[in-house]
Amino acid sequence: MKTSISLAIASLATVLLSSVTHAAPIEAEAASGQTAVIINETDYCIFLPPKYGGDIAESEDFAVAFCTKPNLPGAPNARVLPDGFIASSHYVVNSSKGYVQITGRIDRSKYGLKANDGGGQYDLRAPVGSKMTGYNAFVQLTEPDDEIFCIRACKNKADCPVNKSTYGCKKVLGGDYS
């Protein structure tokens, strides 16, 4: 009798472990759209509210990655930026510090962002579960009211200042916004 109970418990354990193994991909899929990448001056992603017309600050915890092109390597299940949303962008590589940065102008109307949206900041803490492929940290500010954006991906977390979200792109990351 003890042997059949032991076999039944072992069989149940095998079934349960099998279920856990099959559940793992579902958990990984839940975080899709939370990974961005900066490859070069034309191939990169930024985070935006998941819904057209969303508020930047109100979506900080659940924003999703949008890329300049579909299926960029390193950005699984990211969405594609609306045509004309990026009005200009300026790419900078700082090899000595190990970061890349993009600054520029957006056309807020292409994604229904409001003229009175003062913007907000995205980084490793928000959106929850977000990351930047190939880098240890990132910081992005998007300011629909001024129609500018900036994003920096850093090897060293100290080069991505995340404690100045109310200062705006020009003070936090500097750069070209023409």
Secondary structure as UniProt FT lines:
FT   HELIX           2..30
FT   TURN            31..33
FT   STRAND          35..36
FT   STRAND          44..48
FT   TURN            52..53
FT   HELIX           57..59
FT   TURN            60..62
FT   STRAND          64..67
FT   TURN            70..71
FT   TURN            73..74
FT   TURN            76..77
FT   STRAND          79..80
FT   TURN            83..84
FT   STRAND          86..94
FT   TURN            95..98
FT   STRAND          99..106
FT   HELIX           108..111
FT   TURN            115..116
FT   STRAND          120..123
FT   TURN            124..125
FT   TURN            128..129
FT   STRAND          131..132
FT   TURN            133..134
FT   STRAND          137..143
FT   TURN            144..147
FT   STRAND          148..154
FT   HELIX           157..159
FT   TURN            165..167
FT   HELIX           169..172
//
